[in-house]
Amino acid sequence: MSIINFDVKQRLIHQATLYINNPHLVIENREKAIAILLKALRLGDLDLRRQILLLLGSFAKEKVIWPLFQIMCDENEPDELRDQAAIHLGVLGAFFSDSQTLNRRLISILENEEEDKDLRVRAILALGWEGNIHAVLPLLNCLYDPDEEIQEVAVNALCNLRDSRVVRFLGGRLRNASVDQKRTILFNLIRFTDRKEEVKALFLEELEQGNSALRLDVLILLNQLEGDKKDIEIYRKYLSDNDPRVRALVIERLGELNAISIEETVRFLDDPSMNVKSVALKVLESLKDKSKR
């Protein structure tokens, strides 16, 4: 590691701070500014280095890739900065002309089970840039990794690729995943707005055949999809669910859909759950107001 003279170091930090506070100066003298920022990237305190990363990510997408990779892999760097470097790679990889080389380096880390787990997690994060089809298979393999954090981060990275074809693979994994992995998959599936019907079918399958511990999550997600009249019957099935959170959600949703009567709502005023009683009372007041109009 090269030793930088103290005065030179302070001057670089000062110049980097100047560029951070005045980004237009980077535009005016791009090459010089980027060279200084790259040198200063290994200097200064954590906050300064984080800000340099952000600035370089905006103005020097190509030139900052390998410095980011080095920071991500360097165990002497602060964990926060290594995490940020991985996240930046997961965005900037889409703009890198030599993305194949970057892919190979990241996948080699990911597939080495003897590698430090935290580095493998960061490699997964870094692979998740939009359109990175070469990462699909390695990331899918991670869904079967024995480590739950690896599985969870891989789901997020797969969805970050913005490739709707992964919905089918995630749906297949959903049927045999652990409860935690299922929850991660379900909450990521909602992002595929162009596959609404396919995603909805997976939600309904999980409601019917899946783990009851996920019922509330699935109903919350189902509520986020633009539904139709058929959804009313889906909600009504769970009016008497054992989980008071589910009952409260269903009553509230049916009230919004004008699909529950005053008589039905009144009986929930005697529910053993205070939350259910409270929700039922609000829905009842709303229904009475509507009946007066």
C-alpha positions in Angstrom: 0.0 0.0 0.0 1.5 3.4 -1.0 2.1 6.0 1.6 0.7 9.4 0.9 2.4 12.5 2.3 0.3 14.2 5.0 0.1 17.5 3.2 -0.9 15.8 -0.1 -3.5 13.8 1.8 -5.0 16.9 3.4 -5.0 18.7 0.0 -6.8 15.7 -1.7 -9.4 15.6 1.1 -9.9 19.4 0.8 -10.4 19.2 -3.0 -12.7 16.2 -2.7 -14.8 18.1 -0.1 -14.9 21.1 -2.5 -16.3 18.9 -5.3 -18.8 17.3 -3.0 -20.1 20.7 -1.9 -20.0 22.0 -5.5 -20.9 19.2 -8.0 -21.0 21.7 -10.9 -17.2 21.9 -10.6 -17.0 18.2 -11.5 -18.9 18.9 -14.7 -16.6 21.9 -15.6 -13.4 19.8 -15.2 -14.5 16.2 -15.2 -11.3 14.4 -15.9 -9.3 16.2 -13.2 -12.1 16.1 -10.7 -12.7 12.3 -11.2 -8.9 11.6 -10.8 -8.8 13.5 -7.5 -12.0 11.9 -6.2 -10.7 8.4 -7.0 -7.5 9.2 -5.1 -9.4 10.6 -2.1 -11.7 7.6 -2.1 -9.3 5.7 0.2 -8.7 8.8 2.4 -10.7 10.8 4.9 -13.4 9.7 7.3 -16.3 7.3 6.6 -18.8 10.0 5.9 -16.5 11.7 3.3 -15.8 8.5 1.6 -19.5 7.6 1.4 -20.2 11.0 -0.2 -17.3 10.5 -2.7 -18.9 7.1 -3.7 -22.2 8.8 -4.4 -20.5 11.6 -6.5 -18.4 9.1 -8.5 -21.5 7.0 -9.1 -23.1 10.0 -10.8 -20.1 11.2 -12.8 -17.7 8.3 -13.3 -19.7 5.1 -13.6 -17.1 3.2 -15.6 -14.1 4.3 -13.6 -15.5 3.7 -10.2 -16.5 0.0 -10.8 -13.2 -1.6 -9.9 -12.4 0.7 -6.9 -15.9 -0.3 -5.6 -15.1 -4.0 -6.1 -11.9 -3.6 -4.2 -13.6 -1.8 -1.3 -16.3 -4.5 -1.2 -13.7 -7.3 -1.0 -11.3 -5.5 1.4 -11.8 -7.0 4.9 -9.9 -4.0 6.4 -12.6 -1.6 5.2 -15.6 -0.6 7.4 -18.6 -3.0 6.9 -20.8 0.0 6.2 -18.6 1.1 3.3 -18.3 -2.4 2.0 -22.1 -2.7 2.0 -22.5 0.6 0.2 -19.9 -0.4 -2.4 -21.8 -3.6 -3.1 -25.1 -1.7 -3.4 -23.5 0.8 -5.8 -22.2 -2.1 -7.9 -25.7 -3.5 -8.0 -26.8 -0.3 -9.8 -23.8 0.7 -11.8 -23.1 -2.7 -13.3 -25.8 -2.0 -15.8 -23.7 0.9 -17.2 -20.3 -1.0 -17.3 -18.9 -1.9 -20.7 -17.0 -4.9 -19.2 -19.9 -6.3 -17.2 -19.0 -9.8 -18.2 -15.7 -9.6 -16.3 -17.4 -8.1 -13.3 -20.0 -10.9 -13.4 -17.3 -13.6 -13.5 -15.5 -12.1 -10.5 -18.7 -11.7 -8.5 -20.0 -15.2 -9.4 -16.7 -16.8 -8.4 -17.1 -15.3 -4.9 -20.7 -16.3 -4.7 -20.1 -19.9 -5.7 -17.2 -20.4 -3.4 -18.9 -21.9 -0.3 -15.6 -21.6 1.7 -15.6 -17.8 1.1 -16.6 -15.5 4.0 -20.4 -15.4 4.2 -20.6 -11.6 4.4 -18.6 -11.3 1.2 -20.8 -13.8 -0.5 -23.9 -11.7 0.6 -22.2 -8.6 -0.8 -21.5 -10.3 -4.1 -25.2 -11.2 -4.4 -26.2 -7.6 -3.8 -23.6 -6.5 -6.4 -25.0 -8.9 -9.0 -28.5 -7.5 -8.8 -28.3 -4.8 -11.5 -31.2 -4.4 -13.9 -31.0 -6.7 -17.0 -28.1 -8.9 -15.6 -29.4 -12.1 -17.2 -26.1 -13.8 -16.6 -26.7 -13.7 -12.9 -30.1 -15.5 -13.0 -28.8 -19.1 -12.7 -26.2 -18.4 -9.9 -28.8 -16.5 -8.0 -31.4 -19.2 -8.4 -29.0 -21.7 -7.0 -28.7 -19.5 -3.9 -32.3 -20.1 -3.1 -31.2 -23.6 -2.1 -28.2 -22.4 0.0 -28.3 -23.7 3.6 -27.8 -20.2 4.9 -31.1 -18.2 5.2 -29.5 -14.8 4.8 -28.0 -16.0 1.5 -31.4 -17.2 0.4 -33.2 -13.9 1.3 -30.6 -11.6 -0.3 -30.7 -13.8 -3.5 -34.5 -13.3 -3.8 -34.1 -9.5 -3.5 -31.3 -9.6 -6.1 -33.3 -11.7 -8.5 -36.2 -9.3 -8.3 -33.8 -6.3 -8.8 -32.9 -7.8 -12.3 -36.4 -6.7 -13.4 -36.8 -9.8 -15.5 -40.4 -11.0 -15.2 -39.4 -14.5 -16.2 -38.0 -15.1 -12.7 -41.6 -15.0 -11.4 -42.1 -18.6 -12.6 -38.9 -19.7 -10.8 -39.8 -17.9 -7.6 -43.3 -19.4 -7.7 -41.8 -22.9 -8.0 -39.6 -22.3 -5.0 -42.5 -20.8 -3.0 -44.0 -24.3 -2.7 -41.1 -25.8 -0.9 -39.4 -22.9 0.9 -39.2 -22.2 4.6 -41.7 -19.7 6.1 -39.1 -16.9 6.2 -38.1 -17.5 2.6 -41.7 -17.7 1.5 -42.3 -14.3 3.1 -39.4 -12.7 1.3 -40.5 -14.2 -2.0 -44.1 -13.0 -1.5 -43.2 -9.5 -0.7 -40.9 -9.3 -3.7 -43.5 -10.8 -6.1 -45.7 -7.7 -5.7 -43.0 -5.7 -7.6 -43.8 -7.5 -10.9 -46.8 -5.3 -11.9 -46.6 -6.7 -15.5 -47.4 -10.2 -14.2 -50.3 -9.3 -12.0 -52.5 -12.3 -12.8 -49.6 -14.7 -12.3 -48.6 -13.2 -9.0 -52.2 -13.1 -7.8 -52.5 -16.8 -8.6 -49.5 -17.5 -6.5 -51.0 -15.5 -3.6 -54.2 -17.4 -3.8 -52.4 -20.7 -3.9 -50.5 -19.8 -0.8 -53.7 -18.8 0.9 -55.4 -22.1 0.1 -52.5 -24.5 0.5 -49.7 -22.6 2.3 -48.7 -21.9 5.9 -51.4 -20.2 8.0 -48.6 -18.2 9.6 -48.4 -16.3 6.3 -52.1 -15.7 5.8 -52.0 -12.1 7.1 -49.0 -11.3 4.9 -50.7 -12.7 1.8 -54.0 -10.8 2.5 -52.1 -7.6 2.9 -50.3 -8.1 -0.4 -53.5 -9.1 -2.1 -55.0 -5.9 -0.9 -52.2 -4.0 -2.8 -53.3 -5.6 -6.2 -56.1 -4.0 -8.1 -58.8 -6.5 -7.3 -62.3 -7.4 -8.7 -65.6 -8.6 -7.3 -64.3 -12.1 -7.0 -61.8 -11.0 -4.3 -64.8 -10.3 -2.0 -65.4 -14.0 -1.6 -61.7 -14.6 -0.9 -61.8 -12.1 2.0 -65.1 -13.4 3.4 -63.5 -16.9 3.9 -61.4 -15.4 6.6 -64.0 -13.4 8.6 -63.8 -16.1 11.3 -60.1 -16.7 11.2 -58.4 -17.7 14.4 -55.9 -14.8 14.0 -57.5 -11.5 15.2 -55.2 -9.5 13.0 -56.6 -11.4 10.0 -60.2 -10.8 11.2 -59.5 -7.1 11.6 -57.9 -6.8 8.2 -60.8 -8.6 6.5 -63.5 -6.5 8.2 -61.7 -3.3 7.2 -61.2 -4.5 3.6 -64.8 -5.6 3.2 -66.0 -2.3 4.6 -63.9 -0.5 2.0 -65.5 -2.7 -0.7 -69.0 -2.1 0.7 -69.2 -5.9 1.0 -70.2 -6.4 4.6 -73.6 -5.6 6.1 -74.4 -3.7 9.3 -75.7 -6.9 10.8 -72.5 -8.8 10.1 -70.4 -6.0 11.4 -72.3 -5.7 14.7 -71.5 -9.2 15.8 -67.8 -8.3 15.8 -68.4 -5.7 18.5 -68.3 -8.7 20.9 -65.1 -10.1 19.5 -62.5 -11.0 22.2 -59.9 -8.9 20.4 -60.0 -5.1 21.2 -58.4 -4.4 17.8 -61.2 -6.3 16.0 -63.8 -4.4 18.0 -62.2 -1.1 17.2 -62.1 -1.8 13.5 -65.6 -3.2 13.5 -66.9 0.0 15.2 -65.2 2.2 12.6 -66.6 0.2 9.7 -70.1 0.2 11.4 -70.0 4.0 11.7 -69.0 4.3 8.0 -71.8 1.9 6.9 -74.4 3.9 8.9 -73.2 7.2 7.4 -73.5 5.7 3.9 -77.0 4.4 4.6 -78.2 7.9 5.5 -77.0 9.4 2.2 
